[in-house]
Amino acid sequence: MIKENENTEYIKFLTDICALCKGWYDENKYPTLLKALNEYYHKEYGNENFEISKDFALQLFIYPLVTEIINRNPKMVKYIFNPAIEEFDNTQNMSMHDIMYARCLTLIHNTKKDIFDIPDDVLKGQYNII
């Protein structure tokens, strides 16, 4: 739940990233989460010539969100220590960044919608983040 004294811009940022990570964007326009986060980066920061990587997305978007989720609900940390389903595919040689990316997204996917009071228009797909 959002507290009265919280920075509303930061909460909007976290809400936007949470919604994107949960897949609440036009998947026809942005076939992957990384492409959606890249578009969000361009919209918010304006650097059209820069393509973000998973590592960059982890640092700028996902780690702050995961940290805040764990601060609000410490039990969620278990998703960081449990392997994500992508790790069981032995055909992939996953880097530590790829593993953390997958585990953090699993944590975000398992976060309840009320942690940031995500508006109903987001849940109904009517909220245009990007």
C-alpha positions as CSV (number, residue, x, y, z in Angstrom):
1,M,0.0,0.0,0.0
2,I,1.2,3.5,-0.8
3,K,1.9,5.6,2.3
4,E,0.8,9.2,2.4
5,N,4.3,10.7,2.5
6,E,5.8,8.7,-0.4
7,N,7.3,10.4,-3.4
8,T,4.5,10.1,-6.0
9,E,6.8,10.3,-9.0
10,Y,8.9,7.4,-7.7
11,I,5.7,5.4,-7.0
12,K,4.5,6.1,-10.5
13,F,7.8,4.9,-11.9
14,L,7.6,1.7,-9.8
15,T,4.0,1.2,-10.8
16,D,4.9,1.7,-14.5
17,I,7.8,-0.8,-14.3
18,C,5.7,-3.3,-12.4
19,A,2.9,-3.1,-15.0
20,L,5.4,-3.5,-17.9
21,C,7.1,-6.5,-16.1
22,K,3.7,-8.1,-15.7
23,G,3.2,-7.9,-19.4
24,W,0.7,-5.1,-19.4
25,Y,1.7,-3.6,-22.7
26,D,1.0,-4.1,-26.4
27,E,2.8,-7.3,-27.2
28,N,2.2,-6.9,-30.9
29,K,4.1,-3.6,-30.8
30,Y,6.8,-4.8,-28.3
31,P,7.3,-8.5,-28.6
32,T,9.6,-8.7,-25.5
33,L,9.7,-7.0,-22.2
34,L,13.2,-5.7,-23.0
35,K,11.7,-3.9,-26.1
36,A,8.9,-2.5,-24.0
37,L,11.4,-1.3,-21.3
38,N,13.5,0.2,-24.1
39,E,10.5,2.2,-25.4
40,Y,9.8,3.3,-21.8
41,Y,13.4,4.5,-21.4
42,H,13.1,6.5,-24.7
43,K,9.8,8.0,-23.5
44,E,11.0,9.0,-20.1
45,Y,14.7,9.8,-20.7
46,G,14.6,10.8,-24.4
47,N,17.7,9.1,-25.6
48,E,16.4,7.5,-28.8
49,N,19.8,6.3,-30.0
50,F,20.5,4.2,-27.0
51,E,19.3,0.6,-26.8
52,I,19.1,-0.8,-23.3
53,S,20.5,-4.3,-22.4
54,K,19.2,-6.7,-19.8
55,D,22.0,-5.6,-17.5
56,F,21.0,-1.9,-17.9
57,A,17.3,-2.8,-17.4
58,L,18.2,-4.7,-14.2
59,Q,20.1,-1.7,-12.8
60,L,17.8,1.1,-13.8
61,F,14.3,-0.5,-13.6
62,I,14.1,-3.9,-12.1
63,Y,16.4,-3.7,-9.0
64,P,14.7,-0.6,-7.6
65,L,11.3,-2.3,-8.1
66,V,12.4,-5.6,-6.6
67,T,14.0,-3.8,-3.6
68,E,10.8,-1.8,-2.9
69,I,8.7,-5.0,-3.2
70,I,10.9,-6.8,-0.7
71,N,10.9,-3.8,1.6
72,R,7.1,-3.9,1.6
73,N,6.8,-7.7,1.8
74,P,10.0,-9.3,3.0
75,K,8.6,-12.8,2.3
76,M,9.0,-12.1,-1.5
77,V,12.8,-12.5,-1.2
78,K,12.3,-16.2,-1.5
79,Y,11.9,-15.7,-5.3
80,I,15.5,-14.4,-5.5
81,F,16.9,-17.6,-4.0
82,N,14.7,-20.1,-5.8
83,P,15.6,-21.0,-9.4
84,A,13.4,-19.5,-12.1
85,I,11.9,-21.9,-14.7
86,E,14.2,-20.6,-17.4
87,E,17.1,-22.0,-15.4
88,F,15.9,-25.6,-15.9
89,D,16.4,-25.4,-19.6
90,N,19.8,-27.0,-20.0
91,T,20.1,-25.8,-23.6
92,Q,20.7,-22.2,-22.4
93,N,24.0,-21.1,-21.0
94,M,22.7,-18.4,-18.7
95,S,24.9,-15.7,-17.3
96,M,24.4,-14.6,-13.7
97,H,22.7,-11.5,-15.1
98,D,20.3,-13.6,-17.1
99,I,19.6,-15.7,-14.0
100,M,18.9,-12.6,-11.8
101,Y,16.8,-11.1,-14.6
102,A,14.6,-14.3,-14.6
103,R,14.4,-14.5,-10.8
104,C,13.5,-10.9,-10.4
105,L,10.8,-11.1,-13.1
106,T,9.4,-14.2,-11.3
107,L,9.3,-12.2,-8.1
108,I,7.5,-9.3,-9.9
109,H,5.0,-11.7,-11.5
110,N,4.1,-13.1,-8.1
111,T,3.6,-9.7,-6.6
112,K,0.0,-8.8,-5.8
113,K,-1.5,-5.9,-7.6
114,D,-2.3,-3.9,-4.4
115,I,1.4,-3.5,-3.4
116,F,1.5,-0.2,-5.3
117,D,-2.3,0.3,-5.6
118,I,-2.2,-0.3,-9.3
119,P,-5.2,1.5,-10.9
120,D,-8.0,-0.6,-12.4
121,D,-7.4,1.0,-15.8
122,V,-3.9,-0.6,-15.8
123,L,-5.4,-4.0,-14.9
124,K,-7.9,-3.7,-17.7
125,G,-5.2,-2.8,-20.3
126,Q,-6.5,0.8,-20.7
127,Y,-3.5,2.5,-19.2
128,N,-1.0,3.6,-21.8
129,I,2.5,3.4,-20.2
130,I,4.3,3.4,-23.5
